[in-house]
């Protein structure tokens, strides 16, 4: 299971995430199989990351099966965009905001790849 504190800390240190999300005030949810991570982002920083999404939802959500996330985070090449374009991962919610901060999403995928590649079990327990 992904460590939410580690994820938030690494996102807050990622220059792609910080630069693109600088003027974003919203929530990003990740659905990794049955695991959910909800992150409140304000002015380029994750100010809260939790597994208990509030009832008012998210700005946008990236979702897929554990196998689809493994595909997106494995290997030397960042394949998040490929996973989305091919339908392995889905984007739900406000796709305009998703597109507007796409560089932040790329930063998110960089961080996820790093975490999963250093600890493959972080996705395994989500099955």
Secondary structure, DSSP 8 states (H G I E B T S, - for coil): ---HHHHHHHHHT-HHHHHHTTT-EEEEEEEETTEEEEEEEETTEEEEEESS--TT--SEEEEE-HHHHHHHH-SSS--HHHHHHTTSSEEEE-HHHHHHTHHHHHHHHHHHHHHHHH-THHHHTT-
